[in-house]
Amino acid sequence: GSHTGAHVNASIHFVPTGAGMHRMPLDATIGRARVIEIQDPVSIKHDELDPHELDRGERVLFKTQNSSRRWRIENFIEDFVYVSQEGACYLADCGVRTVGVDYLSVGRFRKDGVETHQALLGAGIWVIGGLYLSGVEPDDYELICLQLKVEDGDGAPRPGDLAQVGKAHPM
């Protein structure tokens, strides 16, 4: 399916008038990205994001306990660390370009998942799900996450295994 493994969500996934995958600009998922480690074992919230002083147009990947715990279990885990609705609104207010998470969904499984998706995708933020960031330290990196350009697709799996994150070189 379009949301299997490492994948990108297009805004049309939750916003009926949003863009499909074929409208995703390459620079949404290619370029400098910042990996931020989240300590909260439940969700990504405004209070933990605020000290990072996020910039407009920034690509942000969140490393949570999902990378070290959730990916080792074969069955779907319902209590994964997710972006809270208020965290999603904060990211939208900051004007970030792309948000990546280290589990299969950016929103909680049975609560406010729709609202989180709508806040991010409605703000034009491209969402990468299914990242595995276990060995990745918080820092700046070069992200290359090419997606299938599915016409009017609400999401697209990434060809191959996982998105690639490499150490950024000073510019």
SVG drawing of the C-alpha trace seen along z (x, -y; Angstrom):
<svg xmlns="http://www.w3.org/2000/svg" viewBox="-12 -31 44 41">
<polyline fill="none" stroke="black" stroke-width="0.4" points="0.0,0.0 0.9,-3.6 1.6,-3.9 3.8,-0.8 7.2,-0.9 9.2,-4.1 6.8,-6.4 5.7,-9.9 2.2,-11.3 0.9,-13.8 -1.5,-16.5 -4.4,-14.8 -4.1,-12.0 -6.2,-14.0 -6.9,-17.3 -9.4,-16.7 -8.1,-19.7 -4.5,-19.0 -1.6,-18.0 -1.0,-14.5 2.4,-12.7 3.0,-13.8 3.1,-17.4 5.8,-16.8 8.9,-19.0 12.1,-17.1 13.5,-19.5 10.8,-18.5 12.7,-15.3 16.2,-16.0 18.6,-18.3 19.7,-19.3 17.6,-17.8 17.9,-18.0 17.5,-15.0 16.0,-15.9 15.9,-13.3 12.6,-13.4 12.7,-12.2 9.0,-12.1 7.9,-8.4 4.4,-9.3 4.4,-12.1 6.2,-15.0 4.9,-18.1 5.4,-21.9 7.4,-22.2 10.1,-19.8 10.2,-21.4 10.4,-25.0 14.1,-25.0 15.2,-23.8 14.2,-27.1 12.9,-25.5 13.2,-27.5 10.8,-28.1 11.4,-25.6 13.4,-23.2 13.3,-19.4 13.0,-17.8 13.3,-14.1 12.3,-12.9 14.2,-10.2 12.1,-8.7 12.2,-5.5 10.4,-4.0 13.7,-3.5 15.2,-1.5 12.1,0.4 9.2,0.5 11.0,1.7 12.2,4.9 8.7,6.2 7.0,7.8 3.4,6.9 2.0,3.4 2.4,1.4 -0.5,-0.8 1.3,-2.9 4.1,-4.3 5.5,-7.8 3.6,-10.1 3.3,-13.9 0.6,-15.3 -2.0,-17.6 -0.5,-20.6 2.9,-19.6 1.7,-19.4 0.1,-22.9 3.4,-24.2 5.4,-22.6 2.9,-24.2 3.2,-27.6 7.0,-27.3 6.6,-26.7 8.7,-23.6 8.9,-22.0 9.1,-18.3 8.5,-16.2 9.9,-12.6 9.0,-10.1 10.4,-6.8 7.2,-4.8 4.5,-4.1 2.3,-7.1 2.8,-10.7 -0.5,-10.7 -1.6,-8.6 -3.3,-5.3 -6.7,-5.7 -6.8,-9.4 -6.1,-12.7 -4.4,-11.0 -6.7,-12.7 -6.2,-16.1 -2.4,-15.7 -2.4,-14.7 -4.7,-17.6 -2.6,-20.1 0.6,-19.1 -0.7,-18.2 -3.1,-21.2 -0.1,-23.5 1.7,-22.0 4.1,-19.9 5.3,-16.7 5.4,-13.8 7.8,-10.9 6.8,-7.8 8.6,-4.6 12.1,-5.9 14.6,-3.8 16.9,-6.1 18.4,-3.8 22.1,-4.5 21.6,-8.1 22.7,-10.8 20.9,-14.2 22.6,-16.5 22.4,-18.0 22.4,-15.5 21.8,-15.3 18.5,-13.6 17.8,-11.7 14.3,-10.3 13.1,-9.7 9.4,-8.8 7.4,-7.3 5.5,-10.1 2.1,-8.5 -0.4,-10.8 -2.9,-12.1 -1.6,-9.5 -2.2,-10.2 1.2,-8.7 3.9,-6.6 6.3,-4.0 10.0,-4.7 11.7,-2.4 14.1,-0.2 14.5,0.4 14.7,-2.9 15.3,-6.6 19.0,-7.4 20.3,-9.9 24.0,-10.9 26.2,-13.2 25.9,-16.8 29.1,-18.5 29.6,-22.2 28.6,-24.5"/>
</svg>
